[in-house]
């Protein structure tokens, strides 16, 4: 953890600052790419074995996760980004708390992949999370489109 803190400190000192528009674009791309990647892997693992009704259930659960959990988080992040001054550190696209949550999710994903859980079930879980992220990315994409007309890079 100390290495992560040191790297962030060095990057802040180097100050690769970006505009609010770039922060919004980065957040949108991260949610979209990660969501799409999880869907891709999840479908690849689940499709050969899962019945169609189970895939439909996973799609519904991902949509519910988006609407009731992730949309609120995306709105909060977008609001936080809008409150940043221009040319803020590129890593400030997310708060430290969110970056820690991302790290925990990566570790949990790694642990799940090495577990004895069948890939079909793991694929459904990946699909649910991925679809939720992809669907909720629309919140930040919307804000990026609104902010597009403003100056900054």
N, C-alpha and C positions, 0 to 999 in steps of 0.2 A: 504494500500500500504506500510505503514511503517513496518508492520509485515513481508511482503515479503522481503523487503530490509534487515531487521534484520536477517531473517532466512538465506538469501544468505550470509550475512556477517559472521554469525556463521559457516555455512558450509565451507566457504572459509578459515576461521581460522582453522577449523578441517582438512582442505585440503584433502578431498577425491579425490586425483588426479588420473587420468587414462591416458592411452596412446592414441595416435592419432587413432590407430586401434580400440580401444574401443569406442572412440567418433564417428567414422564412423559407427560402428556396432549399437550404440545407436540411431544415427540419422536415419539409415536405418530401424531399428525396429519400431521406433516411427512413421515414415511415413507409414510403412506397416500396423502396428496394427491399427492406427487411421483410415487410409483409408479403411481397411477391415471392421472395426467396423461400419463406416458410411455407407458403401455399405450394410452390413448386415441389419442394422436398416432401411435404405432407401428402400431396396427391400421389406422388411417385411411390410412397410407402403404403398408402392406404388403398389406393384404387384397385390393385390386383385382388384384394381380399375382402374389402368392405362392401356390403350391399348398398344399393343406391339409396335406400331410406336412411342409412347411417350417414352417408355423405350429405344428404339433405338436412339431417339433424345437425351435423357439424357446421354446415353453412348457416343455419338458423342461430346456433349458439354463438358463432363468430359475429353475426349481425347484432345479436343482443349484447355481446361484450362491447362491441363498438358503440352502440347507442347508449348504453347505461353506464359504461366505465370509461372507455377510451376517448369518446367525444369530449367529455369534461376535461380530461387531461390535456387533450390537444388544444382546447380553448384556453386553458390556463397557461400553457406553454406559449401560445401565440400572443396572449395578453402580456406575458412576461417579456417576450421578445420586443414587442412594441414599446415597452417601457425602457428598453436599453438605449443608451446614447449611441449615436452613429459611431462607426469604426470601433466597435467593441470586439474584444478577443473572440476569435472564431470558435473556440470551445464553449463559449457562453450560449451557444445554440440551445443547450440544456443546462439546467441548474446542476450543482454538484450532487444534490439528492437524486436527480434523475439519472445522472451518469452512474451513480452507485447502483441504482436499480437496474440499469442496463447491464452492468457488470454481473450482478447477481443473476439476472435472467440468462446471460451467456453461460455462467457456471452451471445453473440448473439445467439448461439445455444439454450441456456436455455430460452432466451426470445422468440425465435421462437416456441419452444416446448410448451410454456404456452400461445401462441397467439391463435387466433381463426382460423388461417390458417388450412385448412383441411390437415390431416395427409398424404393423397396421394400426395399433392403438396410438402409438407415438405419432404416426402420420396424421391421424385425426386430430390430435392435440395441436400439432404444428399448424394444421389447416385452420383450426378454430382461431388460434392466436394470430396467424398470418392474415386471415380474412378480416378480423377485427382491426388490425393495424392498417391494412390497405383501405378499408372503408373509412376509418377515421382520418386518414391522411387528407381526405377531402376538406377538412376544416382548415388545415394550414395552407393547402393549395388555394383555397378560397381567399384567405388573407394575403397570400403572396400575390395573387392576381389583383386584388384591390390595391396593394402597395406598389405594384409594378410601375405605375405611372410616375412615382416619386423618383427623385434623383438618388443616386448612390449606385454602388456596384455590387 
